Amino acid sequence: MKIRIPPEFPERIRTILTAEPWLASNEPFGFDRQGLEEVASYLSSPDSQDADLGTLPLWHYLTNIYDEQGIKDQICQAILTNHPGHFRLIATLIPDLSDDMLNTVVEHFLNHPDLWTNRFLYVIENIADWGTRVLHPHLVALHDVLREVNRYYNDEYEFGDVEAALGGAPDEWVERYERSRNIRYLGRIRTPSAREALLRLLGRPDAVPRDQQWLIDWVPVYNGMLLDEQGTSLLVFPKAYRGIIAGAGYSPHQVGISINTFHCQRCHTSALLLLDLNVISLDLGHEIRGATHIPMLTCECSDTVQARVVDDRIELLGDRWQVRAAGPDRTHEQSLHLIPHRNQWGVDNVGPHANHQVGGFPAWEQSPEYPACPGCGKTMLFVAQIDSGDNMGHCFWGDGMCYVFWCNDCATATTLYQQG
């Protein structure tokens, strides 16, 4: 399919947008920063005001470029000034925007009722996922907007489906929801005080059995803790990192490695070590034992692959793998650079971004499915997720997410795949 670029785009901008961003230079993140600055300058100029920005090349370019210099703040301000109706572009910028700019975005929309559409809610939902605390001062106003737009609004819940914004909410919110026994919202807050409130509700003598079972089943999903069989033991709060695809050798976490040793007898392809996570110096907020590297393995015919790590040597489980001794074992293509995730309370929705993440809470494409260890049967710890974004250089099955879980006692990894 031929990608359309509006003829009014200057030739230099057309060239920038048609180059694959991650192949445009030898810089660690694979793009020329000068090009991003030129895009920002163009969008800020009066020349862009009549341009059709609703094109795939611009969205594609901005999605796949990581920015830590604040250039995307400039781009966002230019869009708000010259192209306020381009909600998709604004949502694309959100992971790299400063908190000040996110506040500017929210206030801009709240002050312009003509922009209150369903597409505006798409922007707010993305801010709720990436900059959840930014929305806390605005939730009352947003509640009125939800009513005005008449989408997602439900009198049963105070904030409708913007509940992701509850992540990291202050203690007075915890007290409010504990008094009303709103276990759904307490679970979404995901702070130590919210977890303690959930346990208090669980232990009340007048607790409804249905609510008790809900807490046992869903607390691991909503609140980042695993309960023992009595429902009383907590794990520490997990730390989350955002993963950025970088050049080979830029970080100790390798991405996209073909393991020729293991050949699948069903699909006749080599196993792919999608992520080789070096956990020696990585602080996930909980202990990782049994290996210095945790593997996320996939192949083309299965959505679940399990492996045991013995002395940092991988042994795939199951009878479909043919072990070969000949040929090079690995080809190293890229690495995963980690930065602290701006949302330590969990990204609940998979948005228009590459959702590579280590630690924290999984962003499920479908229903949550924490696997049981094939060795001991215990629920496994979530470790990382890799998005099937096109900046991976690999495509597994199409759009979807791979998740890897780990058992400390058995040194075993389970990789799950969910398609969106």
GICORWO-V18601 format. One record per residue. N is the residue number from 1. PSI is psi as a letter, one per 20 degrees, with the letter a starting at -180 (* if undefined). OMEGA is omega as a letter, one per 30 degrees, with the letter a starting at -180 (NA if undefined). Layout:
n & psi & omega
N & PSI & OMEGA
N & PSI & OMEGA
This chain:
n & psi & omega
1 & p & a
2 & p & a
3 & p & a
4 & p & l
5 & p & a
6 & p & a
7 & i & a
8 & i & l
9 & p & l
10 & q & a
11 & h & a
12 & g & l
13 & h & l
14 & g & l
15 & g & a
16 & g & a
17 & h & a
18 & i & l
19 & p & l
20 & o & a
21 & h & a
22 & j & l
23 & j & a
24 & i & a
25 & r & l
26 & j & l
27 & q & a
28 & h & a
29 & j & l
30 & k & l
31 & q & a
32 & o & a
33 & h & l
34 & h & l
35 & g & l
36 & h & l
37 & h & l
38 & h & l
39 & g & l
40 & g & a
41 & g & l
42 & g & a
43 & h & l
44 & i & a
45 & q & l
46 & h & a
47 & h & a
48 & i & a
49 & h & a
50 & j & a
51 & q & l
52 & n & a
53 & i & a
54 & l & a
55 & q & a
56 & g & a
57 & g & a
58 & g & l
59 & g & a
60 & g & a
61 & g & a
62 & h & l
63 & h & a
64 & j & a
65 & p & l
66 & p & a
67 & p & l
68 & j & a
69 & i & l
70 & j & a
71 & h & l
72 & h & l
73 & g & l
74 & g & l
75 & g & l
76 & g & l
77 & h & l
78 & h & l
79 & g & l
80 & h & a
81 & g & a
82 & h & a
83 & l & a
84 & i & a
85 & i & a
86 & m & a
87 & h & a
88 & g & l
89 & g & l
90 & g & l
91 & h & l
92 & h & a
93 & i & a
94 & g & a
95 & h & a
96 & j & a
97 & q & l
98 & r & l
99 & h & l
100 & g & a
101 & h & l
102 & g & l
103 & g & l
104 & g & l
105 & g & a
106 & g & a
107 & h & l
108 & g & a
109 & h & l
110 & h & a
111 & j & a
112 & n & a
113 & h & l
114 & i & l
115 & j & a
116 & n & l
117 & r & l
118 & h & l
119 & h & l
120 & h & l
121 & h & l
122 & g & l
123 & g & a
124 & g & l
125 & h & l
126 & h & l
127 & h & l
128 & h & a
129 & h & a
130 & h & a
131 & l & a
132 & g & a
133 & h & l
134 & h & a
135 & i & a
136 & g & a
137 & i & a
138 & j & a
139 & h & l
140 & g & l
141 & g & l
142 & h & l
143 & g & l
144 & h & l
145 & g & l
146 & g & l
147 & g & a
148 & g & a
149 & h & l
150 & l & l
151 & p & l
152 & i & a
153 & p & a
154 & p & a
155 & i & a
156 & h & a
157 & q & a
158 & h & a
159 & j & l
160 & b & a
161 & j & l
162 & k & a
163 & i & l
164 & h & l
165 & i & l
166 & i & a
167 & p & l
168 & j & a
169 & q & a
170 & r & a
171 & h & a
172 & h & l
173 & h & l
174 & g & a
175 & g & a
176 & g & a
177 & h & l
178 & g & l
179 & h & a
180 & i & a
181 & k & l
182 & n & a
183 & h & l
184 & g & a
185 & h & l
186 & g & l
187 & h & a
188 & h & a
189 & g & l
190 & l & l
191 & r & l
192 & g & a
193 & h & l
194 & h & l
195 & g & l
196 & h & l
197 & h & l
198 & g & l
199 & h & l
200 & g & l
201 & h & l
202 & h & a
203 & i & a
204 & p & a
205 & h & l
206 & j & a
207 & p & l
208 & p & a
209 & h & l
210 & g & l
211 & h & l
212 & g & l
213 & h & l
214 & g & a
215 & g & a
216 & h & a
217 & h & a
218 & i & l
219 & g & l
220 & h & a
221 & g & a
222 & h & a
223 & j & l
224 & k & l
225 & q & l
226 & p & a
227 & q & l
228 & a & a
229 & h & l
230 & i & l
231 & k & a
232 & i & a
233 & p & a
234 & q & l
235 & q & l
236 & q & a
237 & p & a
238 & q & l
239 & q & a
240 & q & l
241 & q & l
242 & p & a
243 & p & l
244 & p & l
245 & p & a
246 & r & a
247 & r & l
248 & p & l
249 & i & a
250 & h & l
251 & r & l
252 & i & a
253 & o & a
254 & q & a
255 & p & l
256 & m & a
257 & p & l
258 & p & l
259 & n & a
260 & i & l
261 & h & a
262 & o & a
263 & p & a
264 & p & a
265 & i & l
266 & g & a
267 & i & l
268 & k & l
269 & r & l
270 & q & l
271 & q & l
272 & o & l
273 & n & a
274 & h & l
275 & p & l
276 & n & a
277 & o & l
278 & o & a
279 & j & a
280 & g & a
281 & j & a
282 & p & a
283 & o & l
284 & j & a
285 & i & l
286 & r & a
287 & p & l
288 & p & a
289 & r & l
290 & i & a
291 & q & l
292 & i & l
293 & p & l
294 & p & a
295 & p & l
296 & o & a
297 & q & l
298 & r & l
299 & r & a
300 & i & a
301 & j & a
302 & q & l
303 & j & l
304 & p & l
305 & p & a
306 & q & a
307 & q & l
308 & q & l
309 & o & a
310 & o & a
311 & l & a
312 & j & l
313 & p & a
314 & p & l
315 & o & l
316 & p & a
317 & q & a
318 & r & a
319 & j & a
320 & i & a
321 & p & l
322 & p & a
323 & p & l
324 & q & a
325 & h & a
326 & q & l
327 & r & l
328 & q & a
329 & h & a
330 & q & l
331 & o & a
332 & p & a
333 & g & a
334 & r & l
335 & r & a
336 & o & l
337 & p & a
338 & p & l
339 & q & l
340 & p & l
341 & p & a
342 & i & l
343 & n & a
344 & j & a
345 & j & l
346 & p & l
347 & o & a
348 & h & a
349 & q & l
350 & o & a
351 & a & a
352 & k & a
353 & r & l
354 & o & a
355 & l & l
356 & p & a
357 & q & l
358 & p & a
359 & a & l
360 & b & a
361 & q & l
362 & q & l
363 & n & a
364 & p & l
365 & h & l
366 & b & l
367 & q & l
368 & q & l
369 & m & l
370 & o & a
371 & q & l
372 & q & l
373 & p & l
374 & i & a
375 & g & a
376 & i & l
377 & i & a
378 & q & l
379 & p & a
380 & q & a
381 & p & l
382 & p & a
383 & g & a
384 & r & l
385 & q & l
386 & p & a
387 & q & l
388 & l & l
389 & q & a
390 & i & l
391 & j & l
392 & h & a
393 & i & l
394 & q & l
395 & o & l
396 & o & l
397 & i & a
398 & b & a
399 & p & l
400 & a & a
401 & p & l
402 & p & a
403 & p & l
404 & p & a
405 & q & a
406 & q & l
407 & o & a
408 & h & a
409 & h & a
410 & i & a
411 & l & a
412 & p & l
413 & q & l
414 & p & l
415 & p & l
416 & q & l
417 & p & l
418 & p & l
419 & p & a
420 & * & NA
